[in-house]
Structures are given as C-alpha cells and as structure tokens.
Amino acid sequence: MANTSLSLLERLQDRTRPDNESWTRMVDVYSPLILKWLKRSGLEGQDADDVVQEVLSVVFRRLSSFHRNEQAGSFRAWLRTIAVNCLRDFWRARRRRKAGAGLGSGNDEVQQMLEQLSDPASALSGIWDREHDRHVTQYLLQLIQPEFSEKNWQAFTRVAMQGEPAKAVAEELEMTLNAVYIARSRVLTRLREEGRGMVESEFSPET
C-alpha cells in the first residue's frame, strides 16, 4: 500500500467529510463493550441502554477535539473517563429523583468501581485496557477479512493467531513459505492501519 489510509478514528475526527458509515461502525464496536462494563456496575435494561447512548453521544460531540497526548492519554483512557462520568451522572440523577435515598444495595461496590476506573494505574483500569484492545482488535479483524482471499486469511489466522508453524501451514495450504509470511504481514498492516489511534497494544497472537 503506497498511501496510508485514514483509520476509523481519523475518519470520524475529520468533520469536513461526514461519514455515517464510520460512525455506525464506531457504535457497533463500542456499544457492546460499554454495555458490558455498565452491567458490571449493576445497570440493566433500559437504564444501561440509556447510559450507553449518553456515552456515545459525548464521544460524538467531543471526538473532533480529541488528540492523544500526555494530558488526554490514549483513546481508550479518554473513553473510560467519559463512561465513568456518565455513570456517575446517572447515579446522581437517580439519587435526586429519590429525594436523597442512597443507591441501595451495591452502593459501596459501585463507588469503589468508579474510583478504580478513575485511576489509570488501578488494576481495574488495566482490565479495561486489555479488554478494550482485545474487543476492538476482534471487531477490526472481522471488518477487514473480506479484503483478503480465503487462503491468505487462513494463513494469517493459523500463523499469527493460532501460532502454527509457518512451514506446516504453507505445505497444507499449498503456498510458498514466503507467501504465508506476506499474507500475515499484509493482514497485520491493514489491521494496524484501521486501528491506528484506537488500539494501543501491538497485536499479539493467541497461543
């Protein structure tokens, strides 16, 4: 690839070119991840769905001004902060509606979770980071798979993800060893290209 394509994140940040398809992809990739974490805090049903929508709404409004730096941190850290703030706002609003009644059972657990997620050095934030990168990587792999032939995708999957010996894969798929390495390299290049700015950790094979 002579020219580097814009990543999903970069396309969304370019407000001079409205891109509804990319925003739909952003919603598709992040809604399940955010919902999973909200459910860990005890939210269910419509409440959880509403907070997911609020998180994504904030992301949409502020994304064009996000720039990775020492203050803002990574995109996943920025997203985590937004999710924590939206979740805090939800519980505060609920308390006000109940005229000062507490959060009920699980109040302490929720507060502890929010405090830990607010601390980028906490173990829970580390779990968020790892789950984020794994989730986004799997989504992006599904997204780019149609760009490659079935044989090249099998070569990539078996060598890069399953850790099979490249020589054995080449023989079984009736490919040259060099062709297997090229297939692996091209998929990884495309994956990193699409996920640039979103996924912090390097792709590592599942072994």
N, C-alpha and C positions, 0 to 999 in steps of 0.2 A: 504494500500500500504506500504509494508515494506521498499522499496527503493524509494527515491525521484528521479523522472525522471528529466532530464535537461529541462529547459524551452526553449521556442522558441529562445529567445535571447541568452541563453547559448549555444544552439546547433550551432547557427550562429557564435558565437565567437570562437568556437573550430575549428580552421582551420586545425587540424590534421585529421579531419573527414569531408571531403567535403559533403555537404548536400544541394543538389539542391532543394529538396522538401521544406525544411525550408526557403530557400531564396525566393522561389516562394510565399510562404505564407507571408513572410515579405513584398514583393512587393504588394501582393493582399491587405493586411491590410492597408498599409501606402499610397499607391498611391491615393486613393480617399480622404483621409484626407489632404494630402499635396496639392492636386489639388484644393480642396475647399478653402484653405487659399490663394493660389495664385490667384484664381479668385476674391477674396475679394480685392486684390491689383490692379485689373484691367487687369490681364493677361487672354487671351483667346486662344482657338485653339491650334495651333502648338507651339506657344511660351510657353504656360502653360505646355504642354506635355513635351517640351524640358527641362524646369526647373525642373519638377518632376523627369525626368530621371537623371539630374545632381545631385539633392539632394540624390537620392538613390544610385548613383554611389559613391558619397563621403561617404555615410554611409557604403557601402560595403568595400571601401578601408580602412576605419578607425575603423570599428566596433571591430576588434580584440583587439585594444588598449584601447577601452572604459572601464572604471571602475568607478562605481558610488562612488563618494567621494565629499568632500566639494567644491573642485575646479571644477570638471566636473559637479556636480549636478546629477539630475535624467536623465534617458534616454530621457524622453520627453523634458527636457530642452536642452539637448545636440542636439536632433533632431531639436528643434526650432531654435537653433543657426545656425545650418547648413542651414536650409531653409532660414533664414534671410540673411546669407552671399551669398547664391546662387542667391537670388532675387536681392540683391544689385549689384552683379556682372553682372546680366542680364541688369539692367538699366544703369549701367556704360558703358557696351559694346554698348548699343543702342545709348547712347549719343555720344560716339566716332564715331559710324557709321554715325551719323547725323551731324558730324562736329561741335559739341558744342551746337546743338539745345537743348532746355530744354526737360523735359519729356512730355511737353504738358499738356493738362488739366488733373488734378488729381495729379500733381507733389507733391504739398504740402501734400495731403492726403496720398500718398504713403510713403513719407518721415516720416510723423508722425506715420504711421502704423509700419514702420521698427524700428523707435526709441522706440516705446512702446513695440514691441516684443523683443527688445534687453534688455529691463529692466524686470528682473524676478519678480519684485514687482508690475508691472503695472497691471491694470485691464484687459487689452487685453491679457497679458500673462496668467492671471488666467483663462480667457475664453479658451485659447489654452489648458491649463492643463486639464480642465474639459471635453472639447470636445474630447481630446486625450483619456482620460481614458474611457469615455463612448463608443467611437468608437471602441477601442481595445477590451474592455470587450464584446461588442456585437459580434464582429468577433470571439473571442475565444469561446464564448458560442456556436456559430454555428459550430465551429470546433470540439468541444468535444461532442456535442449532440449525434452523432452516437454511442458513447461508453456506453450509458445508455439505459435501456428499456424505452418504451413509457410511461409506468405507472410511473416509477421513475422520468422521466423528467417532466411529468405533475405535480407530487407532488412538485418537486423543483420549477418549474415555478410559480405555483399558490401560494405557501407559501412564497418563497424568493423574487420573482419579483412582484407579484400582491398583496402580503400582506394579502391573505386569511387566516382565522383561520386554523391551522393545524388539529384540531379535525374534522372540517367540511370536509376538503379535504380528510382526512383519511376515513371517512364514505362514501363519494361519490365515492372514488376510490377503496373501499373495501380493504383498507390497515390498518394495525395497526398504532396507533399513533407513536410508536417507529420507524416503517418502514419509515414513512414520514420524521421524523427527520433524520434518517440515509441517506435517499436519498438526502435530502437537504445538509447534511454535506459532502457527497461524491462528489457531483457536485461542491460545493464551494471549496473543497480541490483540485479537479482537475483543476478548473479554476485558482486558485491562483498559482498552480504548473506551469501551462502552461504560465501564465502571469508574473511570477516572474522576477523582474528587469525591466519590461515594464510598468506595471500599478502600480502607487504609492498609489492611494486611495483604501481603502478597498471596496469590493463590497457591495453596499447597495441596498436594494430592491426598485423598483419603486412603490410608493404608490399614 
